[in-house]
Amino acid sequence: MSHATKRKIEMQEEPVRVLGRGLRAQRGVHLTLRTLREAAGKTQVDVTGVSQMDQADISRLEGRENFDDCQVSTLQRYLSAIGGRLELVAAFGDKKIVLTGVQAGAPGLSAASKPLKDGRSPAAPARS
């Protein structure tokens, strides 16, 4: 067996190490919130102090099968408490787009959505 083949097999068998312990961002890697928290070396009690969430709420959040009805702010607080940050990604087929909030003067704003110098919206009728 070649050295490259042996290394490839070792990489497939090796468990994914997380966060500061060498998380490799690979497609198809799915980790639970609990796994992320434990890899960050945090307990649920540690997370309660920083996130201002009850331990019972943290336990329920970690036990969810999906996040369909979970508030974005809750996930942000949780991830921030373990040293991470939340990014939202919209998937359109094989295309993925990272979503961001709108900021004044951000390059993503179109000219049609920027207010005019007199404060009117471009869609508003001109005053005579």
N, C-alpha and C positions, 0 to 999 in steps of 0.2 A: 504494500500500500504506500502511495506517495505521501510525502510530508504534507502537501496541501490538502489531500483527501483526509488524512488523519486529523489535521487541524479543523477542517470543516465539520467532521463528525464530533469532535470535542466541543466545538462551539454550539452545536445543536443539542448536545446532552447537558451542557453547562446551564444551571439555572440563571435566570436574569437577576443581576444584582441591581439594586435600586438606589436612586438619588446619589448622595455623596459617596456611596459605596459602589459606584460604577454603573449606573443605569445606562443601558444602551438603548437609544431610541430606535426601535425596529418597528416596521409595519406589522400590524397584527398582534402586537403585544397588548394584552388586556390585563390590567391590575385593579384590584379592589382598593377602595379608600383605606380599608384596614391595613392592607399590605403596604401601601404608601406610608401610612402613619408609622407602622412598626419599623419600616426601613429607615425612616427619618429619626428613629430612636425616641419617639414620643409615645406617651401613654394617653389614654382618653382624658385623664385628669389634666395632663399638660395642655391638651387642646382646649379644655373647658376654660382655663384661665385666659388664654389669648383670644379665643373666638367668642367669648361671652355666650356660649351655648351650654345647656345642661348636659351632664354626662349621659343621661338617658336619651337625649336628642342625638348626641353623637353616636351612640350605640345603634339607634334606629337608622340614622343616615348611613352608617357603615353596613348595615344589614339589608339595605334596599337591593332589590333585583334590578331596578332601573331608576332613572332620575327624571322620568316623564313629567311628574308634577312637583318637582323640587325647585325651590326658588334659586335663581342664579346667585343671589347675595349670600345664601346659606353655603353653597359650594365655595364661593370666593372666600368667606370667612374661615371655613374649615381648611382649605388648601393654604391660605395665608398662615394659619396657625402652625402648619407643619413645614413652612418654609417655601411653599410653592405659590403659583398664581394660576388663575383659570384663564384659558383661552377658548373662545367659542369658534368652532369651525363649521361652516356650511358646506355640505357635500352635494355636488351636482354631477351625478354619474361618477366619472373618475377624476373630476376636478374638485379641489378643496380650497375654500377661501376662508381666511381668518377674519372674523368679524371684529370691528372695533366700534367704540362709541364715537359720536360726532363731536369734534372739537372746533371751536371758532377758528376760522382761517386754515383749517386742515386741507391738505392738497386733494383729498377725495371729494370735496364739495364741488358740484358743478356750478357754473356761472348762473344758471337758472334758479338755483336755490339760495344764492347769496343775496342779502338785502342790498338795495341801492343806497347811494350816499345819503339820500333824504330819508332813509329808514323804511321806504315802501318795499314791498315784495315785488319782484319782477313780474309776477302774475297779476298784481293789483293794477287796476286802471289808473292811468295818469290823471292828475288833477289839473283842471283848466283854470 
